[in-house]
Amino acid sequence: MKILSTNVAVPQADPGGADRVSGIDKQPRERIRVSAPGPSYGDGSGVESDVIGDTKHHGGAEKAVYAFAREELDYWQKQLGRELRPGVFGENLTTTGVDWSAQLINQRMRIGSAVLEVSISRQPCRTFAAWLEQRGWVKRFAEHGDCGAYLRVIEAGEIRPGDSIELFDAPTHALTMRTLFAANMGDREAMAAVLEADCVAPMYRERFEKMLRSQ
């Protein structure tokens, strides 16, 4: 398991039509420096010089760094019939040898000189679909079930392509990113599993409780 590419946003107009800049276009860099931003959305990226456009839904400690597997880019490359370079899904870390859908929530890992922790799933949005110019993309991406992973920064540090990903001891629960992603996309059984595991940040637990009550 290692880092294939480290990526930082090149700001542009939001491809989804919102009146703001977007940081979804991530371009490879020689290295990135990561540190913990503030706790809330809008508190910035955990990656130095990165850009957060949608400050209502992105940024902050729970979404400090976004990782996505090269293997998944290869899968979508075949499905879409086009080349997908590292960073094109908006990821800061393009990895190889990692199945992010199988990673447990709160799994810690050392990457380069930093320590990161699996935190929350991505929720695909209109900007993502417009960026890829794919109608029905949100549903298609959700049905596939692998969203990569958002990571918290536990210890600040520097990450470079080629750095290994060294997992610490596994958490004691069994909640995977795949289940959390399904819950985020409205699956009731997955929501119940998230609440039973009781390992997500309070803001997300409250969200799933509210969603279950309203359905």
trRosetta pair geometry for C-beta under 8 A, 3 or more apart (Angstrom, degrees):
i j d omega theta_ij theta_ji phi_ij phi_ji
1 95 6.9 1 -168 -179 82 116
1 96 7.4 -180 -141 91 43 53
1 97 4.1 -145 -92 103 51 115
1 98 4.9 76 -138 -64 111 89
1 164 6.6 83 85 -167 69 71
1 165 4.0 -73 127 58 110 109
1 166 8.0 168 76 -65 113 33
1 167 7.7 50 54 -29 156 97
2 95 7.0 166 90 -154 33 75
2 96 5.9 -11 61 58 77 90
2 97 6.3 54 15 30 67 129
2 162 6.3 -20 172 -163 129 25
2 163 6.3 165 -158 87 84 39
2 164 5.1 -52 -99 -106 88 47
2 165 6.0 -162 -91 -4 28 85
3 6 6.4 23 169 -58 132 86
3 93 5.8 -78 -126 -156 102 99
3 94 7.4 92 -166 72 66 54
3 95 6.0 -54 -107 -104 46 69
3 96 8.0 104 -163 18 5 79
3 111 6.4 93 -46 -165 121 116
3 112 7.6 -8 0 -39 147 100
3 159 6.1 148 -75 172 168 106
3 160 7.0 142 84 97 139 35
3 161 5.5 -132 116 -122 97 38
3 162 6.5 -31 71 29 87 24
3 163 4.7 22 21 53 121 86
3 164 8.0 -108 3 -57 80 9
3 165 6.9 121 -42 -50 74 96
4 70 5.2 39 11 -48 163 135
4 86 6.3 -153 108 -98 107 138
4 94 4.7 -67 69 108 104 94
4 95 6.2 149 4 -133 93 13
4 96 4.8 87 -53 -21 117 105
4 161 6.2 -5 158 -140 22 96
5 28 4.8 -72 -164 -110 114 108
5 70 8.0 110 10 -77 103 110
5 86 3.5 61 50 163 160 161
5 87 6.5 -96 123 -36 132 93
5 93 7.6 154 82 -158 58 37
5 94 4.0 16 50 45 99 118
5 161 5.6 6 -98 -96 34 114
6 28 6.8 89 67 -150 49 66
6 29 5.5 -66 101 65 93 83
6 30 7.5 -18 61 99 119 20
6 31 5.8 32 68 -142 158 25
6 32 4.4 -155 175 -8 124 103
6 92 6.9 -1 -159 165 64 70
6 93 6.4 -11 -109 -103 63 63
6 94 7.9 -131 -60 24 25 78
6 159 5.7 157 -101 106 132 95
6 160 6.4 -79 -14 -130 141 28
6 161 5.9 -125 -5 -48 89 75
7 26 3.6 73 146 151 120 114
7 27 6.1 159 -151 71 87 18
7 28 5.5 -47 -93 -86 79 43
7 29 6.6 142 -115 8 25 85
7 32 7.6 -27 43 -52 26 136
7 86 6.1 -162 -61 139 128 94
7 87 3.5 175 -137 -97 152 112
7 91 6.2 79 50 96 135 62
7 92 5.5 -153 65 -140 79 32
7 93 7.3 -153 23 -57 89 22
7 94 6.5 66 -18 -18 122 99
8 26 6.2 151 70 -150 9 83
8 27 6.5 -36 64 58 63 71
8 29 5.1 25 6 -20 110 136
8 32 6.2 161 -60 -103 102 112
8 47 6.2 -160 -107 139 86 128
8 49 5.5 13 -163 99 144 100
8 50 5.2 -126 -145 -88 81 73
8 92 7.2 41 -82 -129 49 84
9 23 3.4 -33 -128 -160 159 90
9 24 7.4 64 -124 18 107 15
9 25 6.4 92 -151 73 69 60
9 26 5.4 -49 -81 -93 53 67
9 27 7.7 87 -149 12 12 78
9 45 7.9 -177 0 -49 123 162
9 50 5.2 87 10 -157 102 68
9 51 4.0 -113 88 36 141 94
9 90 8.0 14 -93 -144 97 74
10 25 5.0 -56 57 105 90 110
10 26 7.5 154 4 -115 75 19
10 27 5.1 43 -28 -9 115 122
11 21 4.6 -3 -166 -179 108 134
11 22 7.1 143 -150 66 60 41
11 23 6.3 -32 -95 -89 67 69
11 51 4.8 -166 -75 -139 96 178
11 53 7.4 140 -134 -74 88 105
12 15 7.5 29 106 -48 117 85
12 21 6.7 133 68 -157 22 81
12 22 5.8 -32 70 57 75 91
12 25 5.7 40 9 17 126 136
13 21 6.7 -74 -99 -116 30 53
13 22 6.9 22 125 10 22 99
14 17 6.5 -63 102 40 101 17
14 18 4.2 -29 93 55 161 86
14 19 7.5 -57 28 -14 127 7
14 20 5.3 49 -33 69 129 73
14 21 6.7 148 -46 177 78 11
14 22 4.2 120 -103 -45 61 112
14 53 6.0 159 -83 157 100 148
14 54 7.8 91 -113 -57 130 93
14 127 5.8 -71 -167 -116 96 113
15 22 6.4 -67 1 28 74 164
15 24 7.2 -77 15 51 114 139
15 127 6.0 109 58 -157 83 67
15 130 4.1 177 125 116 96 109
15 131 4.6 134 51 -78 151 62
16 22 7.6 122 15 -80 90 142
16 125 7.2 -42 -75 129 159 96
16 126 4.2 100 -142 118 132 95
16 127 3.8 -84 -19 -86 128 58
16 129 7.4 75 -98 58 101 81
16 130 4.3 171 -85 15 59 144
16 131 7.7 -38 -45 -33 81 78
17 126 7.9 -52 32 136 95 126
17 130 7.1 -159 -13 -111 82 167
18 22 7.8 110 58 -65 107 103
18 53 7.9 126 86 146 126 117
18 54 7.3 55 84 -90 165 97
18 127 7.0 -44 10 -77 120 108
20 53 5.0 132 130 180 110 94
20 54 6.8 126 92 -78 149 55
21 51 6.6 -62 120 165 124 135
21 53 4.7 -134 96 -113 62 106
22 25 7.2 83 108 1 99 86
22 51 7.9 94 131 114 25 118
22 53 4.1 -67 -105 -5 36 167
22 54 7.4 18 -115 -26 75 88
22 127 5.8 177 -125 -162 135 132
22 131 7.6 -154 142 -79 152 119
23 26 7.4 45 159 -70 78 79
23 45 7.5 -125 139 -57 167 137
23 50 6.3 78 -171 172 144 80
23 51 3.6 -178 -92 88 119 86
23 52 5.7 -57 11 -87 144 23
23 53 5.1 -177 -5 -18 79 93
23 90 7.3 92 112 -145 72 99
24 53 7.5 -53 -22 19 79 132
24 90 4.3 -55 -150 -90 67 114
24 127 5.9 -178 -44 143 146 112
24 128 6.7 -170 -135 -93 142 59
24 131 5.1 -101 117 -85 146 159
25 87 7.5 49 176 142 44 105
25 88 7.8 -7 -131 -126 59 50
25 90 7.6 -30 -44 -93 18 70
25 131 7.3 -164 -62 -147 79 124
26 50 8.0 -7 -113 -131 101 102
26 87 3.5 -132 96 -163 90 101
26 88 7.5 -119 53 -52 82 19
26 90 5.7 116 -11 -143 113 31
26 91 6.2 -129 52 63 155 38
26 92 6.4 -131 -142 -86 152 44
27 87 5.7 156 -82 124 17 165
28 85 7.8 -96 -24 156 111 111
28 86 5.6 61 -70 87 108 119
28 87 6.0 -140 -50 -22 64 136
28 161 7.8 20 -159 -56 112 132
29 32 6.1 98 74 -65 126 80
30 160 6.9 -19 152 -132 63 97
30 161 7.8 -94 -161 11 38 104
31 158 5.6 12 170 -177 126 103
31 159 6.5 161 -162 82 77 43
31 160 4.4 -35 -104 -91 95 83
31 161 7.9 -116 -85 2 58 69
32 47 5.1 -28 -178 -150 130 105
32 48 6.7 168 -171 42 73 85
32 50 7.9 33 -147 -49 125 109
32 92 6.4 -107 75 -179 180 105
32 158 7.3 168 87 -152 39 60
32 159 5.4 -12 60 59 86 94
33 47 7.3 123 73 -158 50 55
33 48 4.1 13 69 7 101 133
33 156 7.5 23 175 -179 83 97
33 157 7.6 -141 -147 120 63 25
33 158 5.4 -31 -100 -99 69 75
33 159 8.0 170 -90 19 23 72
34 46 5.1 29 -159 142 89 95
34 47 5.6 -31 -99 -95 78 60
34 48 7.3 -126 -77 -10 29 81
34 64 7.0 92 -167 145 106 114
34 65 5.7 -8 -129 -69 135 133
34 114 5.1 36 62 -115 117 160
34 116 7.3 -8 121 -79 157 109
34 153 5.1 -165 148 -107 105 131
34 156 6.2 -163 99 -142 60 62
34 157 6.4 -4 55 58 89 58
34 158 7.7 161 16 -97 74 25
34 159 6.3 26 -6 -3 116 114
35 46 6.2 -160 69 -163 37 73
35 48 7.2 56 13 -55 100 91
35 153 5.7 152 -176 131 16 158
35 156 3.8 9 -103 -112 82 118
36 46 6.2 -14 -111 -122 28 106
36 61 5.7 19 -166 -118 96 91
36 64 6.2 -62 -125 -107 52 151
36 152 7.0 18 -113 -179 100 80
36 153 4.3 -152 -69 76 68 104
36 154 7.6 67 -64 -83 120 14
36 156 6.9 -102 -4 -66 73 91
37 43 4.6 144 148 119 109 100
37 44 4.4 -165 -133 77 135 87
37 45 6.4 151 -48 94 142 14
37 46 5.3 -114 -13 -77 95 64
37 59 6.3 -73 104 -179 162 85
37 60 5.8 -122 94 -122 117 21
37 61 6.1 -147 69 -67 72 55
37 64 5.8 175 14 -114 96 92
37 153 7.9 93 -1 28 62 124
38 43 3.1 -128 60 -154 101 142
38 44 6.9 84 19 30 90 92
38 60 6.2 -55 89 -123 68 70
38 61 6.8 -96 118 -37 27 92
39 43 6.5 95 46 -13 32 163
39 60 5.9 11 142 -162 26 103
39 61 4.9 -23 -120 2 47 125
39 62 8.0 47 -167 -17 60 86
40 43 5.1 114 63 -30 66 115
40 59 8.0 21 111 106 52 94
40 60 5.0 -112 107 -109 19 131
40 61 8.0 33 -14 8 25 89
41 55 6.3 133 149 170 85 55
41 56 6.2 29 134 168 137 20
41 57 6.1 -38 -149 -125 145 6
41 58 6.3 91 -148 54 97 19
41 59 5.5 101 -155 66 50 83
41 60 4.8 -69 -72 -14 32 134
41 63 7.4 31 -102 33 78 128
42 52 7.4 -174 -116 115 33 141
42 55 3.7 68 -106 175 81 104
42 56 7.0 33 -58 -73 107 29
42 59 5.6 141 -32 75 12 134
42 60 6.8 29 35 -51 47 103
43 59 5.5 173 52 142 55 109
43 60 4.5 84 37 -93 108 68
43 61 7.3 0 73 -26 141 70
44 52 6.1 -169 -134 9 34 131
44 59 5.3 120 51 -156 7 123
44 60 7.7 108 49 -58 44 40
45 50 3.7 -71 87 84 164 122
45 51 7.1 9 -16 26 135 9
45 52 5.3 174 -47 -43 88 102
45 59 5.8 -82 -64 -115 49 84
45 64 6.8 104 -177 -162 50 50
45 65 7.8 85 -178 -82 88 52
45 92 7.8 148 -174 -75 125 139
46 50 7.8 7 59 38 41 141
46 61 7.7 84 -72 -124 116 38
46 64 2.7 50 -32 179 140 95
46 65 4.8 -76 74 -44 125 80
46 151 7.8 -112 64 90 155 82
46 152 7.8 162 -81 -156 160 34
46 153 4.7 170 -163 -22 134 127
47 50 3.8 66 81 -22 103 134
47 64 7.6 133 -26 160 68 71
47 65 6.0 105 -50 -104 99 84
47 92 5.0 -162 -57 -133 153 142
50 92 6.7 -34 -98 -100 145 118
52 55 5.7 92 125 -87 112 73
52 58 5.0 -169 -152 108 106 109
52 59 4.1 15 -122 -61 166 116
53 58 7.5 36 54 53 57 140
53 127 7.8 163 82 -139 133 161
54 57 5.0 -15 134 45 117 95
54 58 5.0 84 79 10 87 113
54 125 7.6 -21 -10 93 175 169
54 127 6.9 -142 -37 -12 135 154
55 58 6.7 -78 -104 61 27 77
55 59 6.0 -13 -130 21 67 137
57 123 7.6 -96 -179 63 127 119
57 125 7.3 115 101 -70 159 152
58 63 5.8 -116 -153 117 58 149
59 63 6.1 19 30 83 6 110
60 63 5.7 53 63 40 79 88
60 64 7.2 -93 104 -68 35 68
61 64 5.9 -8 -151 -52 31 109
61 119 7.9 -177 132 -128 70 159
61 152 5.8 23 167 -130 80 98
61 153 7.7 -112 -145 35 70 79
62 119 4.8 -177 -159 158 68 139
62 120 5.1 38 165 -3 109 130
62 150 6.5 48 146 126 66 136
62 152 6.4 -30 -115 -79 35 96
62 201 5.6 -88 -93 -1 132 153
62 203 7.6 -122 -24 55 158 126
62 204 7.7 165 -159 -35 158 120
63 66 7.1 7 -170 -65 81 93
63 119 7.2 -137 -68 88 43 136
63 120 6.5 -56 -72 58 81 119
63 150 4.6 -55 -119 -152 63 142
64 119 7.8 92 16 3 89 152
64 150 7.3 115 33 179 54 92
64 151 6.3 -73 65 93 92 64
64 152 5.6 84 15 -132 126 36
64 153 4.8 -113 131 -12 159 95
65 92 5.0 -98 -157 62 78 144
65 93 6.4 40 165 -10 111 113
65 116 6.2 -66 53 -129 139 135
65 150 7.1 137 75 -162 46 58
65 151 4.4 -31 70 63 99 104
65 152 8.0 -137 26 -37 91 3
65 153 6.5 96 -14 -59 115 93
66 90 6.4 -2 93 120 153 85
66 91 5.0 -124 114 -126 95 60
66 92 5.3 114 52 8 68 91
66 93 7.3 -174 96 27 43 79
66 122 7.0 65 -140 -79 119 113
66 148 6.3 54 177 126 86 136
66 149 7.5 171 -152 90 54 39
66 150 5.6 -32 -99 -101 71 66
66 151 7.4 -180 -85 15 22 83
67 91 6.0 63 -145 -160 18 116
67 92 7.0 -53 -73 62 54 80
67 93 4.1 -23 -109 71 85 111
67 94 7.8 172 -156 -81 64 19
67 95 5.7 28 -175 -18 109 122
67 98 7.6 -23 149 95 129 149
67 100 6.4 172 103 -97 103 138
67 148 5.6 -175 94 -177 53 102
67 149 5.2 -9 59 61 100 84
67 150 7.8 165 19 -96 75 18
67 151 6.0 48 -9 -21 112 122
68 72 6.2 -100 177 66 88 128
68 73 6.9 92 132 -48 112 98
68 89 5.0 -75 91 76 178 135
68 90 8.0 89 -16 67 141 61
68 91 3.7 -123 14 -69 108 151
68 93 7.4 150 24 84 55 63
68 94 6.2 -25 74 -110 80 62
68 95 7.2 172 85 21 29 87
68 100 7.2 -75 -122 -2 38 155
68 148 3.6 -51 -94 -98 73 134
69 72 4.4 93 70 3 95 100
69 73 7.1 -156 102 -3 54 81
69 94 7.7 90 -155 -164 13 61
69 95 5.3 -49 -106 72 59 90
69 96 7.1 108 -158 -100 76 33
69 98 5.6 -149 -96 76 107 81
69 99 7.1 6 -71 -105 159 33
69 100 5.8 -156 -32 -7 108 105
69 146 7.5 -45 30 161 121 131
69 148 6.8 -168 -3 -103 71 78
70 73 5.3 -50 -150 36 40 115
70 74 6.4 45 149 -23 68 101
70 86 7.1 -32 -98 -91 94 94
70 94 5.5 75 -67 168 85 99
70 95 6.6 -138 -8 84 84 37
70 96 4.8 -15 31 -83 127 84
71 74 5.6 -49 -152 32 32 114
71 75 6.7 38 147 -22 62 100
71 96 7.0 115 -32 -133 88 63
71 99 7.9 -42 65 -90 144 66
72 75 5.3 -43 -149 30 39 116
72 76 6.5 30 155 -10 67 104
72 100 7.8 -48 -24 27 142 111
72 146 5.4 -142 -111 114 133 132
72 148 7.1 -141 57 -66 159 81
73 76 6.0 -59 -147 44 32 104
73 77 6.0 45 150 -33 65 105
73 84 4.6 -153 -171 105 96 124
73 86 7.3 -83 -57 -90 174 50
73 88 7.2 107 -132 49 119 108
73 89 6.8 -134 -91 -17 95 123
73 94 7.2 -4 -18 -144 144 115
74 77 5.3 -47 -145 27 31 121
74 78 6.9 30 156 -16 61 99
74 84 7.8 -147 -72 58 29 115
75 78 6.2 -61 -163 33 30 106
75 79 6.5 22 147 -14 66 111
75 144 7.9 139 128 -163 136 139
76 79 5.2 -54 -141 41 41 113
76 80 5.6 21 164 -5 74 112
76 84 6.0 40 91 -25 103 163
76 89 8.0 99 50 -73 159 124
77 80 6.5 -64 -136 48 20 95
77 81 8.0 116 166 -58 49 8
77 82 6.8 -116 -147 78 64 46
77 83 6.4 15 -140 -129 113 30
77 84 4.6 -128 -81 15 91 106
78 81 7.5 23 -175 -70 27 47
80 84 7.3 84 54 -50 133 116
80 132 7.4 -88 -125 -179 153 116
80 134 7.1 -72 -118 -88 118 130
84 88 5.0 -137 -164 58 77 147
84 89 7.4 33 -176 -39 123 92
85 88 5.3 111 59 -38 67 115
86 91 7.6 -84 -173 72 70 108
86 94 3.8 -100 -141 -9 105 164
87 90 7.4 50 -179 -87 56 10
87 91 6.2 -127 -113 61 39 71
87 92 8.0 45 -115 -101 83 21
87 94 6.5 -80 -43 -41 58 121
88 132 8.0 91 155 -93 103 90
89 128 7.8 27 -158 -147 67 106
89 148 7.1 155 118 -32 137 144
90 128 7.0 -80 -9 -107 138 93
90 131 7.7 75 -50 93 107 170
91 94 5.7 115 96 -71 129 68
91 148 6.1 -137 -96 -145 123 160
93 111 7.5 -6 -127 171 150 163
93 151 7.9 9 21 13 137 140
93 159 6.9 -39 -99 135 113 151
95 98 4.5 -10 129 29 139 125
95 100 7.6 118 53 -53 137 108
95 165 6.7 18 -140 -36 126 147
97 165 7.6 177 84 39 109 119
98 103 7.3 10 -179 -55 102 122
98 165 6.2 -5 -69 68 128 161
99 102 4.3 31 109 20 114 114
99 103 7.2 173 96 -33 63 78
99 146 7.9 -85 -166 -127 73 127
100 103 5.4 -37 -153 6 46 120
100 146 6.6 109 68 -166 93 94
100 147 7.6 -105 109 73 123 50
100 148 5.1 26 88 -147 166 33
100 149 4.4 -148 -166 -20 120 106
100 177 5.6 -46 150 68 75 161
101 145 6.2 62 -133 132 142 89
101 146 4.2 -78 -53 -110 125 84
101 147 7.5 106 -90 22 85 60
101 176 6.6 44 155 154 56 118
101 177 5.3 -127 -136 82 32 102
101 178 4.0 54 -177 -65 94 99
101 181 7.3 -57 -126 10 86 140
102 176 5.6 -46 -145 -146 32 131
102 177 7.3 -20 24 35 14 96
102 178 6.8 15 -71 -15 43 116
103 107 5.2 -118 -178 35 95 147
103 118 5.1 -179 134 -87 124 158
103 149 6.0 -25 60 -70 140 155
103 176 6.6 121 69 -151 34 77
103 177 5.2 31 61 -13 84 119
104 107 4.6 111 66 -49 82 110
104 118 6.8 139 90 64 44 145
104 170 5.8 85 26 -162 147 95
104 171 5.0 -153 132 39 135 109
104 173 6.9 151 -165 81 120 78
104 174 7.1 -89 -115 -146 113 25
104 175 6.4 94 -152 73 76 57
104 176 6.0 -62 -94 -97 50 56
104 177 7.9 -138 -97 -27 8 75
105 118 5.6 -131 -131 112 35 107
105 119 7.2 51 -154 -149 84 14
105 120 7.9 46 -131 -80 110 39
105 171 7.0 -40 80 30 57 160
105 173 7.4 -24 58 80 96 124
105 175 4.9 -22 17 100 116 109
105 176 7.4 173 -22 -134 79 10
105 177 6.8 139 -66 -72 74 62
105 180 6.0 105 -67 -50 125 146
105 197 7.3 101 47 130 129 144
105 199 5.2 134 96 110 120 118
105 200 6.3 -49 174 -78 153 76
106 117 5.9 -7 -149 179 45 111
106 118 6.2 -63 -5 69 14 84
106 119 7.6 68 -76 -97 52 46
106 171 4.8 78 85 -70 107 143
106 173 8.0 69 42 40 123 113
106 199 5.5 -103 -7 171 132 115
107 117 6.9 166 80 -153 37 63
107 118 4.6 30 45 14 85 121
107 167 6.4 -29 174 -146 112 104
107 168 7.4 168 -176 54 64 83
107 170 6.3 -23 -113 -130 99 63
107 171 6.1 -103 -73 -9 62 100
108 115 6.2 5 -172 -180 108 100
108 116 7.2 162 -150 88 60 39
108 117 4.8 -27 -96 -97 71 86
108 118 8.0 -124 -66 8 30 74
108 154 6.4 -3 -131 -6 113 157
108 167 7.5 121 88 -160 52 56
108 168 4.1 -1 82 30 101 131
109 115 7.2 168 85 -152 36 60
109 116 5.7 -20 63 64 86 84
109 117 7.5 160 18 -88 69 40
109 118 7.9 61 -2 -32 109 86
109 165 5.4 4 173 -175 136 85
109 166 6.1 152 -163 76 77 44
109 167 5.0 -38 -101 -100 94 50
109 168 6.4 -142 -81 -3 37 80
110 114 7.2 160 -154 88 58 44
110 115 5.4 -34 -97 -98 69 73
110 116 8.0 145 -105 20 21 71
110 165 7.7 160 78 -156 48 41
110 166 4.6 -13 56 61 96 105
110 168 7.3 94 -19 -50 85 91
111 114 5.6 -19 69 68 79 94
111 115 7.9 143 23 -103 67 25
111 116 5.9 -5 17 10 115 118
111 157 7.9 161 83 85 67 126
111 159 5.2 16 129 -114 105 118
111 163 5.5 90 -177 124 72 129
111 164 7.6 -148 -125 94 59 40
111 165 5.3 -7 -92 -107 96 71
111 166 7.6 -180 -70 23 48 71
112 157 5.6 172 105 130 99 118
112 158 5.4 -111 152 97 140 56
112 159 4.0 -160 3 -103 142 54
112 160 6.0 117 -100 13 127 71
112 163 4.2 -44 -63 -131 77 157
113 155 7.9 -104 142 121 66 109
113 157 3.4 -160 97 -160 79 124
113 158 5.3 34 35 40 113 73
113 159 7.8 -138 33 -65 65 55
114 153 6.6 -57 -169 -143 120 92
114 155 5.9 176 -155 90 51 77
114 156 6.3 -54 -115 175 94 21
114 157 3.1 -157 -62 52 67 109
114 158 6.9 168 -32 27 100 21
114 159 5.8 -51 20 -53 125 99
115 153 7.7 105 80 -168 57 53
115 154 4.3 -58 105 72 102 109
115 155 3.8 56 28 28 103 104
115 157 7.3 87 -4 2 55 130
116 151 4.2 14 177 170 121 131
116 152 6.6 153 -162 75 65 49
116 153 6.0 -36 -106 -104 75 49
116 154 6.5 178 -103 10 17 90
117 151 6.3 139 64 -162 36 77
117 152 4.4 -18 60 55 98 102
117 154 5.3 80 -21 -41 111 115
118 149 5.2 -47 -133 -178 93 139
118 150 7.8 101 -159 79 53 51
118 151 6.1 -45 -95 -104 37 74
118 177 6.5 -99 -173 -68 131 112
119 149 7.6 127 37 173 61 90
119 150 5.0 -63 64 103 102 93
119 151 6.0 140 2 -130 100 19
119 152 4.6 108 -62 -31 128 91
119 201 7.3 14 -168 -23 98 115
120 150 4.8 -12 62 56 75 127
120 180 7.0 -141 -149 156 49 137
120 184 7.9 106 178 -77 89 138
120 200 6.9 82 -96 -146 87 109
120 201 7.3 -49 -62 16 117 111
120 204 6.2 -168 -114 -75 121 152
121 147 5.0 70 -168 72 96 144
121 149 7.2 -56 -106 -117 52 55
121 150 7.0 -162 -94 10 5 99
121 177 5.9 138 -87 -166 95 81
121 180 4.7 171 -27 114 119 100
121 181 4.0 -179 -148 -85 154 70
121 183 7.9 138 22 56 141 86
121 184 4.9 -145 75 -3 124 149
122 147 4.1 -157 45 168 100 118
122 148 6.0 43 -13 58 129 97
122 149 7.9 -123 -22 -97 89 15
122 150 6.6 139 -62 -37 68 97
122 181 7.3 10 51 -118 65 104
122 184 8.0 150 87 108 32 161
123 184 5.2 -127 -87 161 97 125
123 185 7.4 171 -129 -74 81 70
124 128 4.9 -106 -157 70 80 153
124 129 7.1 87 162 -47 107 87
124 137 6.9 -131 164 124 138 91
124 138 4.6 176 106 -126 114 73
124 141 4.7 101 -54 81 163 142
124 142 6.4 -128 28 -52 124 87
124 147 7.3 -133 -41 -126 92 110
125 128 5.2 107 55 6 63 101
125 129 7.3 -125 107 -1 38 91
125 138 7.1 48 -97 -99 9 119
126 129 5.6 -56 -147 39 36 111
126 130 6.0 33 156 -18 70 108
126 138 7.6 -31 -72 -51 47 128
127 130 5.9 -57 -144 40 28 108
127 131 6.1 35 155 -26 64 107
128 131 5.8 -53 -148 31 26 115
128 132 6.7 7 159 -1 61 108
128 137 6.7 -151 113 118 90 133
128 138 7.3 107 75 -84 115 79
128 141 7.5 -33 130 -10 135 167
129 132 6.3 -69 -152 47 28 98
129 134 5.6 -109 -157 70 72 79
129 135 7.4 70 178 -106 118 23
129 136 7.9 157 -141 57 128 19
129 137 3.7 170 -118 48 90 127
129 138 5.7 -54 -59 -38 126 82
130 133 6.9 26 -172 -79 37 47
132 137 5.9 128 69 -117 127 154
134 137 3.8 94 96 -72 111 114
134 140 7.3 -87 149 44 129 141
136 139 5.4 -52 -173 45 77 111
136 140 5.6 77 129 -26 88 108
137 140 5.5 -64 -143 42 33 111
137 141 5.8 30 163 -19 72 109
138 141 6.1 -56 -144 38 24 108
138 142 6.2 22 157 -17 61 112
139 142 5.8 -60 -146 39 28 111
139 143 6.2 27 158 -21 65 109
140 143 6.0 -55 -146 34 27 110
140 144 6.8 31 154 -22 60 103
141 144 6.0 -55 -157 28 31 113
141 147 7.3 79 157 -101 103 81
142 145 7.5 44 168 -72 39 43
142 147 8.0 12 -106 -73 53 111
142 181 7.5 -173 -140 157 70 101
142 185 4.5 135 -152 -127 128 154
145 178 5.4 28 169 -146 104 98
145 181 6.5 130 -161 92 55 134
145 182 6.9 -1 -129 -65 91 95
146 178 6.9 -31 -89 -98 60 90
146 181 7.7 153 -116 28 15 173
147 177 7.1 -138 53 158 91 108
147 181 4.6 165 4 -118 128 135
149 177 5.3 -76 -92 -116 103 151
153 156 6.2 45 164 -86 126 58
159 163 5.6 -111 -155 31 72 157
160 163 5.3 117 60 -34 66 108
167 170 7.4 14 159 -71 124 73
171 199 6.7 83 171 -147 153 150
173 197 4.4 94 -176 -155 143 99
173 198 7.7 -169 -91 54 149 64
173 199 5.1 -138 28 -37 156 145
174 197 7.0 -131 53 -106 58 117
175 179 5.8 -115 -156 73 69 132
175 180 6.3 74 165 -53 105 99
175 193 6.5 152 -109 143 93 96
175 194 6.3 92 -138 -111 137 54
175 197 3.8 17 -42 -113 128 175
175 199 5.7 -178 37 46 138 127
175 200 7.9 -98 127 -43 158 92
176 179 5.0 99 59 8 77 98
176 180 7.1 -142 101 -1 42 90
177 180 5.5 -57 -143 42 36 112
177 181 6.0 42 156 -25 68 104
178 181 5.8 -53 -149 33 27 113
178 182 6.6 28 152 -18 62 104
179 182 5.7 -52 -150 35 33 112
179 183 6.5 36 150 -20 65 104
179 190 5.0 -176 -171 -143 71 97
179 193 5.4 -75 178 99 134 140
179 194 6.9 178 132 -62 102 81
180 183 5.5 -51 -150 35 34 114
180 184 6.4 37 151 -21 65 104
180 190 7.3 -179 -85 172 15 112
180 194 6.0 101 -108 -98 71 115
180 200 7.1 141 -127 -80 123 129
181 184 5.5 -53 -150 35 33 114
181 185 6.5 19 154 -9 65 109
182 185 5.9 -66 -149 44 31 104
182 187 4.0 -18 157 24 95 144
182 190 3.8 -179 99 -72 106 166
183 186 7.8 139 -176 5 28 9
183 187 5.8 -79 -83 60 38 88
183 190 3.8 -140 -62 123 75 103
183 191 4.4 133 -141 -76 99 56
183 193 7.2 -133 -66 58 124 91
183 194 4.7 33 -93 -25 172 136
183 208 6.0 -9 171 -113 122 125
186 211 7.3 -138 -120 -178 61 135
187 190 3.8 56 92 16 115 116
187 191 6.6 176 91 -17 59 82
188 191 5.5 -51 -148 32 34 114
188 192 6.5 34 154 -18 65 102
188 212 6.6 109 -140 -115 86 85
188 215 6.4 -143 -92 99 116 159
189 192 5.7 -52 -152 35 34 112
189 193 6.5 35 149 -20 64 105
190 193 5.5 -52 -150 35 36 114
190 194 6.5 41 150 -23 66 101
191 194 5.6 -51 -152 31 33 114
191 195 6.5 28 153 -14 65 105
191 208 4.6 175 -154 -163 97 108
191 211 6.2 -130 -123 87 151 120
191 212 5.4 180 128 -66 141 106
192 195 5.8 -56 -149 39 33 109
192 196 6.2 34 153 -20 66 107
192 212 7.2 106 -69 -106 74 141
193 196 5.6 -53 -144 37 31 112
193 197 6.3 31 157 -19 65 105
194 197 6.0 -58 -150 35 28 108
194 200 6.1 -1 -175 -7 105 133
194 204 7.7 -93 168 136 135 107
194 205 7.5 -164 138 -107 102 65
194 208 5.4 -136 87 -115 133 173
195 198 6.8 25 176 -68 39 68
195 205 6.6 109 -111 -147 72 86
195 208 5.9 -155 -58 110 98 130
195 209 6.7 109 -103 -73 129 79
195 212 7.7 -35 -31 -18 147 153
197 200 7.7 71 89 -16 107 84
198 205 7.3 40 -130 -111 59 135
200 204 4.3 -76 145 82 128 127
200 205 5.5 162 78 -53 98 81
200 208 7.9 87 61 -3 147 133
201 204 5.3 83 63 12 78 101
201 205 7.2 -147 97 -7 37 91
202 205 5.4 -56 -141 38 36 113
202 206 6.1 37 161 -20 70 105
203 206 6.0 -53 -150 35 27 111
203 207 6.6 32 149 -23 60 105
204 207 5.3 -48 -149 31 38 116
204 208 6.5 33 155 -15 67 102
205 208 6.1 -58 -151 37 31 105
205 209 6.4 33 152 -20 65 108
206 209 5.6 -53 -147 37 32 115
206 210 6.3 33 154 -20 65 107
207 210 5.8 -59 -152 36 29 111
207 211 6.3 29 152 -20 65 107
208 211 5.5 -50 -143 36 35 113
208 212 6.3 35 157 -19 66 104
209 212 6.0 -57 -150 36 28 109
209 213 6.5 26 153 -18 62 108
210 213 5.8 -57 -149 36 31 111
210 214 6.3 22 157 -16 66 112
211 214 6.0 -64 -146 39 28 106
211 215 6.4 26 159 -25 65 110
212 215 6.1 -57 -144 28 30 110
